[in-house]
Amino acid sequence: MPRHLFSSVTLLCLASLAGFTSAGAEPLSRKTEIDFYRDVPSRNLKGLATRSDGRLVAGPVLRDLAAPPPADILWSLEPSGDPTKFLVGTGPDGRILELTLDAALASFTTREIAKLDDPQVFAVRRLADGALLAGTSPKGALHLIRDGASVARVALPVDSIFDLLLLNDGTALAATGNPGRIYRIDLAKLTAAGLNPEKTTDAAVLAERGVTLFGEIRDRNVRRLVALSDGRIAAGSSPKGNLYAFPAAGGPPVILQENRDAEVTDLLPQPNGDLFATFVFTTTSNEARLTPSTPAGAGTPAAPRDPTPPPATIERFAGRSTVMLYPAKGFPETITTRANTAFYRLARHGDTLLFAGGEQGEVAGYDLKARLPLTYAGSASAQLNGLAPLGDGKFLILRNNVPGLAVLDFAAEGPREAETRRLDFGVPSLLGALRFDRIRHLAESALTAEVRVSNGTDDVEGWTPWTPLAPGTDSGWRAAELRGRHAKLRLKFSGPANLEIDRAALHTLPQNRRPVLQDFRIVAPGYSMIPAREALPSPATSLSQLISPAKDEERRRSLLSSQIMMTPGSQIVVWTLADPDGDTLLSTFSIRRDGETAWIDLVNASKENHAQFDTRNLPDGIYFTRLLIEETAPRPVAERLKHTVETDNLVIDNTAPTLLEATARRSGENIVVSVSGRDALSLLEGIEVVFNSGLREEVTQPADGVRDGREETFTLEVPLARISNATSVEVTIYDAAGNGAARRLQLTP
């Protein structure tokens, strides 16, 4: 073969070898880790909580109270003095409702207290004398209500009133939006001022009506107000999400924390002077999330509302929530952060912080002693934006999308239940044992484990019935002959308040899938390979090798480093195998001459992905090839799959082409060399022309323009000036197999 072909063929061979992938692997069965904190949605919990260390622990029971939706949107929840009655500000009809809980805390009734002329009632507070103080939007009006009627009204120079704070001196503070201000309200003067429908912008007129400026911020909205134990007033804002501390008498604030694209949704002061605050980091406001078709602070939507309550929102919330602690003496500390969840309200139950949130109806918690986040049972509604204590370990929750009430009960007793989300095994699998790391303070006999499987991704249809898992003698829970691509696990039991169930693992045997031939290459003949010697194993093992070992990586690198050399009669064949299950594979490469029946095994049951053999002891001809791929240990013999693939035809041609005619004639000032030849098996590739003066030329384009036959004519025209001293020329015609036939021609003067 001419030397110019060596580099291109070598590149072809190396490219073929680069596709080599090792198939050595050991795993058969798999283990799916079940982290209850990650794998159990809040709506699939009953009487349980999931903890961030992956455990199931005892938790409260959440019950959505059965009653018709009292309004489209429920904005605020205010105790009414009677432990069974609460006041709720609503929208978009501007009503204030009184909700009365029944004795069993299973339902509630609704009574309208007042209907205001503003669409949204964001804040309601009950005064000591039984009157109500309400703040509205989008007119930013303060209403004083007695016996269901508004007896005093002042429209502040703002768009919205978001929060009201009653002070011990008999006055109140109002947090407003656009602009962000805090007004002090003298309730006696407000009562005497009566009803004033017009918006008041003059500070002197506002003062006559009992409203004076307490403080202001540069952010657009003041969202929350609380009084600290030292008399200061803490305020949270949006859309930056800053936290401020105002002097007790008002004036310029001190910034406790500065944020960006956030909203302070709640503040919880502590008797020792500490302050907890919840921040929601998002570009959308609370009002926009509760009423996606209504801009924040807007009035009644343009489109009429459907009286049927909207379904619970299931869209993924893209923001995050953070809970911060501001010690009375010390620096701020991040308590917990949760992605894709908005915290709306904050409360405390013993050593646990409670967060009512959304956008999937989550109720979250944080254990202040163990310093671990918790997820409690969730609601069918999307947002939970109100949280009020009822006593005896019970809390009343305000729901939206769908609107209503729910009760969170830490003292409830009864069955506890947890169901995982859909677990994906990757491929259809046979279920093995379910194992728990450890079960604490709960007898194994009190636990019931059930599983169901499916081959589809739909969470509703296509599932088998729940199948009980029976505990075995080796602490494993099993069910016979369950197969599927997906599974759900459900646990039921009754247990004490200190029970803990550690993470679990579900063992499976994946479906054994057949190996696949990804690539097959017959390298150009006439080259052999000297495989590089494999490196000796390292005496030390790194941690990365233990965690994710590289299977047969050294063998692959050694093959890629092999040397290629020209060897007449040698043939290299390479292939690339893949097994979806990582099985160890063996290859048998065989050839059979056309017209014969016997197969010749050139590579038999080898882990190598290449064959190298000498074709000179084989008759010329066209050979069919096949590759038998089979699994081997550790796959059991009865389960080993085989796959036979008919691969590319191999042409063995060690016979030179026949040189039919060769001429060298003078034509004007040129020498024209013409060579014709024929080959029995291979296509003709070209000619090489060497003049005895040293000039060497190659021609690979035949006279007819298409190199496509086993019989071709090649022509070369050379100027006489380039070969002035030449007296003869040697011509060689060669085929695709590298065989050549030569002839020397004399040049006439």
N, C-alpha and C positions, 0 to 999 in steps of 0.2 A: 504493500500500500504506500502511496506517496507520502512523504513526510509532512506535507501541509495539512493532511487530515488528522494528524495525531492530536493537536490541541483541541479541535472541535469535538472529536470523539471523547477525549478525556473529560471535557466539560459536560458532555451528555451523560457520561457514566457517573460523574460526581453529582450531577443534578438528580439522577436516579437514586443514588445512595442517600442523598439528603432527605428524600421522602421516607426513608426507613424509620419505622417506629417500633420500639420494643413492645412486646405483648406480655412480658412476664408479669404476673400479679398473683396475689394470694387470696384476696378476700372472696368469700362466698356469701355468708350471711351478713346482714347489716344491722346497725343499731341506730334507731331514731331517738334522740334525746328529747324529752318532754320537759320544757321549762314552763311551769304553770303560770308564771308572771307574764311570759311572752305568748304562750299558746292558749290561754283561756281568756276570752273576751269578758268584759264586765257584765254583759247581759246574760252570760252563761253561768253566773254565780248565784247561789242561794245559800245564805247563811255562812258564806265563806269569803275569804279574801286571799288574794295572791300577793306575795311579797317579792321584792326585787331580787332576793337570793334564789328565786325559783320555786319557793315552797308554797304549799297551801296551808293557811292557818284559819282559825275560827274568825268569823266576821259578822257584821250585822245583816239583818234581813231587810230588803227594800221592797215595799209594796206600793204600787201605783193605785191610788184611790179611785174607786169606780164612781164616776159622776160625769154629767155632760160638761163639755168645756165651758167655763164661765165667760170667756171672752177670747178674741183672736190672739191677743198678746197680753201676757202678765208680766208687769215690769218690776214691781216691788212687793215685799212681804213685810208686814208690820204687826207685832203683837197688839191685841186689843184690850188687854187687861184681864179678860177671861181666857184661861188657858186653852179653851176649845174654839176661840174666835180669833180670826186674823183679818187684817185689812190688806187689800190688794189694789194697787194702781194699775190701770189697764190701758189698752189702746186697740184700735184707733178711734174709739167712741168717747174717750175722755171720761170713763166711769170709775168710781171708787166702789169696790165691792167688799162686803163682809162675808167671809167664808166660815162656816160653822162645821166643825168635825163631829161625827157621831161618836158614841161611847166606845165602839169597837175599833175606831180609827180605820174604818174600812171604806167610808164614803164621806161626802160633805154636801152641804146645801149652800146656796148663794143668795145673798140679799143685796140689792143696790142701795148704797148709802147716799151717793150724790152723782150727778152728771154735770161735768164742767164744759165750758165752751172751747177748751183746747183739746185736740185729738189724743195726745199722749200724756199720761200721768206717770212721771218717772219716780216721784218720791212722795210718800205719805207718812206723817208722824201724828200720833195721838198725844194731845196735850194733857196736862194734869187735870183740867176741868172737864175732860171728855170731848173737847172740840178737836177738829182735825186741821192740820196744816199740810197743804199739798203744793207741789211744784210741777209745772207742766211744760210742754213743748208743742209747737214751735214758737209760741208767743212769749215764753219765758215769764209766765204769770205766777204770782203767789196767791193762794186762796186760803181763806180761813172759813171753815165750814162748821156750822152748828145745826143740829137737828135736820141734817140732809140738805141744807141750803147754804149757799155761799154768802156770808155776811160781810166779808171784806175781800178786796181784790186789788193787787198792785201789779202792773205789767212792768217788769224790770227792763233796762236797756240791754237785753241779752236775748239769745235764741232759745235757750233751754235751761231748766233748773234740774240738775242731776241728783243732788243729795241734800238732805236737811239734817241738822244736828241740833238737838235741844241741849241748852247749857243749864248749869245749876242755878244761875242768877235769874232764870225765868225768861231769858232771851233765846234766840235761835240763830243759827248760821245757815246760809243757803249757798251751795256750790253751783256755779253757773257755767254755761258754755257759750263761746263765741260772743264776746270775749270771756277769757277765763278769770273770773272774779269770785270773791267770797263777800257776801253781804251779811251784816248783823241786823237782826229783826227785833224790834221792840214790839212785842205782841200786843201790849195795851194800846200803843199808838196805831198799830195796824188795824186793830178792832175799831178804833174810833174813826179811822179814815174812811171806812165803808167801801163801797164798790166803785172802782175807777177803771173803766174799760179801756181808756187810751194808754198807750205806752208812755212811760215817764222817763225822760232822760235828764232832767234837771236835778242835780244833787240836792239842792235845797228843798225842792218839792218832795223828793224821796225821803229826806230826813223828816219832814212834817208827817209823812205817812208811816214812819217808824223804820225806815230802811236806810242804813248807812254803810259805807264801804269799809269792810274789815281788812281786806287785802286783795292783791291781784298778782297774776303771774303772766309771763310772756307766752306760755303755751296756750292753746286755743280753749281747752276745756278743763275745768276742775271737776273731777269725777267722784271723788270720795273724800269724806271728812270724818275724823275721829278726834276725841279729846284724850290727851295723854295724862298720865298720873301727875306730872309736874305742872299741869295747866296749859301747856302748849297745845296747839291745834295742828295735827298732821293732815296733809292734803295730797291727793294723788291726781295726776293730770293725764291728758291725752291730747294730740296723737304722739307726743314725744314719750310719755310715760315717766315723767319726773316725779320725785317724792319730795315734798316740802315740809318744813316745820315753821309755823307762825307763832309769834309771841302771843300770850294769853290775851293781851289787849289789842292785838292786831298790828298791822304794819308790814314792812318788808320781810319776806321769808328767808330761811336758810335752806339751801338745797341739800337734802340727805343723799339723794342719788339722781344722777342724770342718765337718761336713756334716749333711744331713738326708735321710732316706729313701734311704740308700745302703748299700753293702756293699763293704768292702775285700776284693777277691778274690785279690790276689797282691802280693808285695813282692819287689823285685829290687835288692839292694845292689850297689854298684860298688867296685872296689879303691880308688878315690880318695876314698871317703867319700860319694859321691852315692847317692841312693836313688830308684828308680822305683817307682811304686805305681799299681795299677789300681783304679778305683772303678766300680761298677755302680749307677746310680741307678734304683731301682725299689722298689715296695712289696712284692715277693715275694722270698723268699730263694732261695739256690742250691738247697737241698734241695727246695723247693716246685716249682722249675722242672724239676728232673730227675725228680721223682716227683710229678706233679700230683695224684695221688689220695692221697698220704701227707703229712700235715703235717710240717714241719721238726722233726727230733728224735723223731718218733714211731716206734713199733715196726712190727711186721708189719701191713700193711693188713688191714682187716676182711674184704674180699673176697679170695678165693683168686686167686693170680696165674696168668695164662695162661703156660704154658711157652714159647709162641711169642713171640719178641721183638716189642715194639711197633713200629709203623712210625715213621719219622722224623717229628718234630713239624714242622708247616709253618705253625703260627699265628705271626702277626707279633708280635714282642716289642716292647712299648710303651715300654720304658725306654731308657737311653742309657749309654754307657761313656766314661770319661775316664781318660787316662794322665797322671800328674803326675811331674815331676822335682823332687826336693828336694836342691839342691846342698849339699855339706858346708859351704860358706860362701856364703850368698846367700839369695834369696827363692824360694819355690816357683814353678814355671813349668808351665803347661799344655802338654803335648806334643801331644796329639790328642784329639778327641772324636768319637764315632760314635754316631748315633742308631739305635734298633731293633736293637742288637747288644749282647750281654753278653760282656765279656772275662773269661775264667776264669783263664788262666795266662799268665805273662810270661816271656820268655827273650830272650837277645841272640845275634845272629849277626853278628859283625863290627860294622859301623856301622848295623846294622838291628835294631830291636826287633821281636820276634815276639809275637803275641797269639793264643792258642787260644781260640775263643769259640763263640758260638751267638747266636740260636736257629735258624740255618739252616746250621750246620756251617761257619761262616766261619773262615778263618785270615787274620789281618790283619797288617800290618807298618807300620813307620814308619822312613823313611830319615833318620837323624840328621844326615847331612851336607847332603842336599838339602832337609831339613825338609818332606818330602812323605809323606802317608799312602799305604799300599799295600794292595791286596787280592790275596791268593794263592788258589790252587786250593782249593776247599772239599771237605768230606766229605759222604758220603751220610747220615751221622748228623746229629742235630740239635744236640747239645751236645758240645763238645770241652773237657773239664775237666782234662786232664793234659798236660804238655809236659816232656819230658826229653831232653837232648842225647845222641846216640849217637856223635858224632865224625865227622870227614870231611864236615861240612856236612849231617849227617842229624839228625833229631829224631824221637823217638817220641811219638805223640799218643794219649791215652786218649779213647775215644769213648763216648757214651751216646745212647740213643734212635736208633739201635740200638747196644747195647754192643759194644765190640771195640777193636782197635788200628789205627793208621794210621802211616805213615812219611812225613815231609816231607823231601825230598831236594833240597838246593840243588846238588849235584854231578851230578845225573842229566843225561844227554844223550839227545837223541832229538827226535822231532817235537814241535812246540809248536802248541797249538790254542786258539782262542777263539771262542765263539759268543755272539752277542748275545741278549738277551731279545726278546720280540715287539715289533717296531717298528710303531706305529700311524700310518698316513698320514691318518687321518680319513675318507677316502672311497676307493673303489676307484681305483687309479691304474696308469698305465703306467710301469714302471721305466726310468729312464735310466741315467746313468753313476754309478759309485761312484768317489769321488776321495778321496785321502789328502792331508792338509796336507803331510806329509813322512815319508819312510821313511829311517831312519838305520841304517847299518851292516848293511844287508841288501839283497842284489841282488833286483831286481824279479822275476827269473826264479825265485827260490826261494820266492816267495809264491804261494799258491793261495787264491783267493777264490771262495766259493760263496754262493748265495742261494736261499731258498725262500719261496714266498708262499702266502697263505691269505686267504679272505674271512670266516673265522670267528674267534672269540676263544679257542677251545680251543687249548691249547698242544700237544696230542698229535695229534688227528685233523684231517683236512681240509687237510693241507699238500701242496704239490707236491713232487716229488723235488728233491734238491739240484741246482741248475743252476750249472755253472762260469761265472764271469765272465772274459771274455778281456780282457787289457790292450790298449789301443789306442795309436795313435801320439801322442795328445794327453794321455797319462798318465791316461786314464779307463778304468775297467773296466766292460764292458758285456755284457749278454745280450739276445738279441732276443726281443721280444714276451712279456714277463712282466707279468702284470696281477694285482693283488690289493689288498686293504685292509690287510693286514699282511705283514710280511716279517721274516725272520731272516737274519743274515749270519754266515758262518763263515769264519775265516781259518786256514790251515794252512801251516806252514813249519818249517824248521830254521835256526837262526841262532846267532850268538855271544851271550855273556852281556851284551854292552853294546848290544844292538839296541834300537831304539825306533821305534814306529809312532805317529805323531801322530793326532789326531782325524780322523775321516772324515766325508764327507757323501754321502748317497744322493739323487740328483736324481730327481724323479718328475713325471709329468704327470697331474694328477687328472682323473677322469671329468668331462666337461662336462655339467652338469645344467641343466635348463631353468629359465628365470626364472619367478618366481611373482608374481602380483598379490595383495598382502596386503590392500589396502583400496581401495575405490572410492566416491567421494561426489559426488552431484549437489547442489550448494548451491542454496538457495532462489533463485528467479529475481528479477531486478530489482536485482542488485548487480554492481558491477564492481570490479576490483582494479588498483591502480597498483603494479606490482612495485618494490620498493626497489632502488636502484642498488647493484650489488656494490662492495664496498670494493676499493680498489687494493691489489695485493699488497705485502706488506712488503718493504723492501729488504734486510732481514736475515732469516736463517733460523736458528731455534733448533735445538738438538740434539734436542729432543723431536720436532720436525717431521720430522727425518731418520729417527729411529728408528721412529716410528709416525705417519706423515703423516695428516692429516684430509682424506679424499677429498671434495671438493666441499662442504666444511663451510660455506664462505663463501656459496655459492649457496643453501644451505638456510636459513642465518640471514637472508639478504636476503629470501627469499620469506616467511618468518615475520614479517618486519617490514613487509610490504606494507600499504598503506592500502586500506580497503574503503569504498565509497561507494554511495549509491543511484543506480542508473542504469536507467531503464525499458528493458525489452527485453534487458538484458544477462544472460548466463548464465555461471557458473563451474563447472567440473568439475575435481576433483582426484583423484589416485590415488597409491598407494604401491606401489613395486616392490621386489623383493628378488631377488638372484641368489646362490645358495649358493656360487658360485665367485668372486664379486666381479667379474664381467664388467661392462664398460660397456654400458649398455642404451639403446636408442632406442624411442620410443613413437609410434605412429600411432593417433590417436583419430578414429573415423568414426561418422556417424549415417546412418540410412536410414528414410524415412517408411513407416509401415505401408501396405502395398499397392503399394509401388514396389520396384524391384530395384536401383537404382543407389545406391552408397554415396558419401557426401560426406565427404572427408577434411578435418576441421577442424584437426588437428595432424598433420603428416607428418614421420616420422623425426626426432623432436626428443628432446633429452636432458632437456627440462623435464617435470615430472610434473604439469602442469595445462593446462587449455584454457580460453580465455575468448573468447566470440563473441557476436554480436548476433543475436537470434532474430527481429527484426522483418522481415528479408528472407526469412524462411522461412514457408511456409504453416502454419497451426495444424494440430495433429494429434499423434498418438503416434509417437515415433521410437524405433527400435531403435538401440542403441549397441554398439560393439565396440572393443576395444583390441588392437592388434597390438604385441607386445613382441618385440624382436629384439636379438641381440647384435651388437656392432660391433667395430671395431679396439680393441685389438691382436689379438683373436681372428681367426685366418685365415678367409678368406671361406668356404672349403669346410667349416669346422667351426662356423660360426655357427648357433645354434639360434633358431627363431622359435616364438612361442606366441601364438595368437589366443584372446581371452577375450570371450565375450558378456557384456556388462555390463548395468546397470539400464536400464529403459526411461526415456526422457526425454519429458516432456509439454511441448510448445510451445503456449502459449495466450496470445495477445495480444488476445483478444476479451473484452469485458466481459460479465458474466452478464446475463441478461434479468430485469429486475425485473417480476415478475408482478403483484404487488399490494402497495400500501403504504397503511396507514390510521393515523390518529391520532384516537382517540375518548376522550370523557370517561366515566369509570366511577366514580361516587361522587366521592370527593376525590382521584382519580388520573387521570392521562392514560395511556392504553394505546396504545403504538405497536407495530404489527404489520407485518412486511415479509416477503414471499415472493418467492423468485427461483429461477432455473434456469440452469445453465451446461452447455455442450456437452461440455467436456473435463475441467474441474477440479472438485474438491469445493468446496462453499461453506464459507467460514471464519467468517463472522459479519457483523454490521452495525455501523455507526457512526452515532450519533444526536447531532445538534448543534442545540440550541435557540437561537433568535436572542437569547435573554437571556444567553447565554454558557455554559450548562450543556452539557457533552459527556459522553456515555456510550457504552460499547461492550458488545456482547452477542456472546458466542462459543458460547453453549449454545443449541441449537435447541429448539423447542417440544416435540418428541417425546423430548428428552433425549439422543439419540445423533447426533453430528455425523458422518454417514457417507454422505451422498448429494450428488448434483449438483443436487438440488432440496430446499430446506429453507425452513422458516418460523421467523423469530426474533421474539421478543416482548419489549418493554420496558415496565414499569409504573413511572411516576414520580409522586410526590405533587405536587399542585397548588401546595403551598406553596413548592416548590423552583423553580418556573417561573412565578411570579405575573405577571411582566412579559412573557413570551414570547407572540408572536403567530403564529410559524411554526416549523417544524422541518425540517431537512434530513436525510434518511436515505440512507445509502450501503451497499449490499450488495457484498461483495467475495469473490473466490474465492482458492484456494490459490496461484494464479499472480500475485496482486497486482492483478488487474484489478477495477475497481469500476464500478457503475452507481448514479447518484444521482437523487433526486427530492425536491422541496420540497413540504411539506404545510402548509396553513393550519390554524391552531388556532381553533376556534369559542369565543367567550367563554363 
